[in-house]
Structure formats: structure tokens, C-alpha cells
Amino acid sequence: MADHDQSLPEGESELSLQEFLRPISQRWRMLLAAPFVFGAIGAGVSYLITPVFESHTTFLPPQQQQSSAAAALASLGSLTGLATGGGIKSPVDEYIGLMQSETVQDRIIDRFKLMQVYELKYRDQTRVALAHRSKIAADKKSGMITVQVEDTDPQRAAEMANQYVQELRAMTSTLAVSEAQQRRVFFENQLQATKVRLVAAQTALQASGFDAGAIKAEPHATAEAYAKARADLASAQVRLETMRGSMADTSPQVMQLSITVAALQRQVDSLERSGADASGSSPDYIGKYREFKYQETLFDLMAKQYELARADESREGALIQVVDPARPAERRIWPKRALITLGAAIGGTLLLGLIIALAARLRPAKP
């Protein structure tokens, strides 16, 4: 033991646990009162912190369902994939993305004057602050979406949460999000374009001097078959070009559709040759009659699908069904005064004990 003491530097001694705790035990009254003092300080500070409230709303977005046009779309063949966009995803992620878009954020910022509320100078800073105070998530099991908003004003927090749903309704009324909306937009555009071509074909047919004799030269059944073949060929060609934009030419889908297009093209060519042979001296009549019947068939097809899509859209509508509307919160979520008080009491007492021990250690020994 003597050798161990001689190995220590002069003026220093080994610090034992007993020497560390001795000054703390001598001031036990101070340490006993410390938790109450620091706890009271923590409680007082918690009352100086601005309280934060949270409100939330839960709603059920429109559900994808088997529409009345699904069976009719099957008759379109290759046009089906183009009309539906090649497959429809669940709309939940799309609705969350819409609510998190800058357009919706800016509308909420302007409506509630959040730049002044958050005391921020720039709009992009306000968007970040709003995103930090807003949480939008979906329940994978139920498919419902919950919007949570935090704010220092409970009334404003509830109004902002409900406003997210209102802005989503406004966005879905102008954007094609659901399957029915996508089909309605597609067939509406196709219907307008086909109507223009049908009018032009009818005008050309009338200008060519079309009469009953031309009908005899080109049987009605043959013209109907030609019109259907051309409509199928047009839809197949459009979808083939669409698929080539995202797939390689060697992919099985592209190769199969290319074979279909080639077969339809041969069928159309065969019908055109047979019509030319039977037309005799009236090829101009027959060509214009064929074009008119093709545009008429295509127009009827698009009009039927457009009406079915509109019916599905009206039935689906903007059915954003609010399950739990947001209401002003009765209790704050922050600050948690009990937690702050307990933390201040424990932390302050430990810090005081450490200071007492270190002060005793650093105090010079009496001669």
C-alpha cells in the first residue's frame, strides 16, 4: 500500500467513491429540497411556452370499382388498354400527393394568412413550416386517409384540417384521377376529333354526287365490314405507338400487337381491293362512302363509351366521404407540463449533486 501511495504524484490522492459522496451527504438538506425547487422552475417555464393544439379529420376517398363500362370496353379490343391507360393504380397515394402539392399548400397559406401567422418572409419557408405542422397518412387496411394539423390556435387547426379535404375536392373536380374520370376525358377528346372527321366525310360524300346507284355498287354489308376493320386497325396502331414509347420492339407485348396490326392491315387492303373491283365506274363514290361509314362507326363507338364513362363518373362523383370532421382540440399536445416538471426536478437535482462534489474536490485542503 505504501508503494502504491508513493507512485501517485505529490499533492494528489486517489479519489474514492466515499470521498465523492461525503460532500453530497453533508448537504442532504439542500439536495432534498432541490427536486421541489427545480420542479417548480420547470413548471413555471412550461407556462411560458406557447401551447400547441392538434386537430385531425378522417375521410374515405373514392373507391375504384368495376364499372358498367368494363364489359363494353372489352369490345374495343386493343383500344381498351389505351383508354384505361394500361392499368389503374390505387388512388390513395394520388390523393395524398394532391393534398401535399404546392397548389393546395398555397391556397391554404393564402386563406389562413400563414405567412403572417408564422412570421415568415418567403412563401417557400411557409410551405416548409406548413408541411412540418401537417401530417397526411393513409391506413392500408381501411383505405381511409387522416389529415392532422398542429397550430397554436385550436380553431385554426381544425379549419385547416377540414380545408385540406375541401381543396382535394376542388382538385379532383378538375383533374382526371379515377378510372371513370380518365376514361371520360379520353373518350371526350376522341369523340370531338371523330365528330370533326365525320362532318368532313359527310360533306365530301355529298359533294361527290353520292346517290342510290353508288349504294348498289358498294353493298351495305361490305361497307360495314370495311368500316369496322379500319376502326380496329386505327385503335391497334395508336396503342402500338403508345407501347413503343415505353417498351422495346422485341418485347412480347409489342411483337404480338405488331402481328395484330399487320393482320388488320391485310384485311383492310383486301376489302379495299374487293371494293375497287366491284365498284365499276364509280370508285369515287365508293371511297367516300367507305370513309363516311368508317367515321360514322367510330363516332357511334366513341359516343357510347363516352356516355358510359360519364355515367360511371357521376355515380363515382367526388365521393370523398368525411368520416370524422376536424373539431377544435380541447387539450394541448405541447408543452407536456408534467414531463417538463419531472425532467427539471430530476435533472436539476443530479446537476446540483455533481456541482457540490466537484466543488469539494477542487476546494484547497486546509493546512
PEMODA-V947884 format. One record per backbone hydrogen bond with DSSP energy under -1.0 kcal/mol. CO is the residue of the C=O (numbers start at 0). NH is the residue of the N-H. If there is no record, write none. Layout:
CO|NH  CO|NH
//
This chain:
0|4  1|5  2|6  8|11  15|19  16|20  17|21  20|24  21|25  24|27  26|30  27|31  28|32  29|33  32|36  33|37  34|38  35|39  36|40  37|41  38|42  39|43  40|44  41|45  42|46  44|47  51|332  51|333  52|150  54|148  56|146  57|322  57|323  58|144  59|320  66|69  68|72  71|74  72|75  73|76  75|78  76|79  78|82  79|83  80|85  90|94  91|95  92|96  93|97  94|98  95|99  97|100  100|104  101|105  102|106  103|107  104|108  105|109  106|110  107|111  108|113  112|116  113|117  114|119  121|125  122|126  123|127  124|128  125|129  126|130  127|131  128|132  132|149  134|147  136|145  138|142  143|138  144|58  145|136  146|56  147|134  148|54  150|52  152|156  153|157  154|158  155|159  156|160  157|161  158|162  159|163  161|165  162|166  163|167  164|168  165|169  166|170  167|171  168|172  170|173  170|174  174|176  177|181  178|182  179|183  180|184  181|185  182|186  183|187  184|188  185|189  186|190  187|191  188|192  189|193  190|194  191|195  192|196  193|197  194|198  195|199  196|200  197|201  198|202  199|203  200|204  201|205  202|206  203|207  204|209  205|208  210|214  211|215  212|216  213|217  218|222  219|223  220|224  221|225  222|226  223|227  224|228  225|229  226|230  227|231  228|232  229|233  230|234  231|235  232|236  233|237  234|238  235|239  236|240  237|241  238|242  239|243  242|245  242|246  247|250  250|254  251|255  252|256  253|257  254|258  255|259  256|260  257|261  258|262  259|263  260|264  261|265  262|266  263|267  264|268  265|269  266|270  267|271  268|272  269|273  270|274  271|275  272|276  273|277  274|278  278|281  281|285  282|286  283|287  284|288  285|289  286|290  287|291  288|292  289|293  290|294  291|295  292|296  293|297  294|298  295|299  296|300  297|301  298|302  299|303  300|304  301|305  302|306  303|307  304|308  305|309  306|310  307|311  308|312  309|313  310|314  311|315  312|316  315|318  317|319  318|320  320|59  323|57  333|51  334|336  335|339  336|340  337|341  338|342  339|343  340|344  341|345  342|346  343|347  344|348  345|349  346|350  347|351  348|352  349|353  350|354  351|355  352|356  353|357  354|358  355|359  356|360  357|361  358|362
//
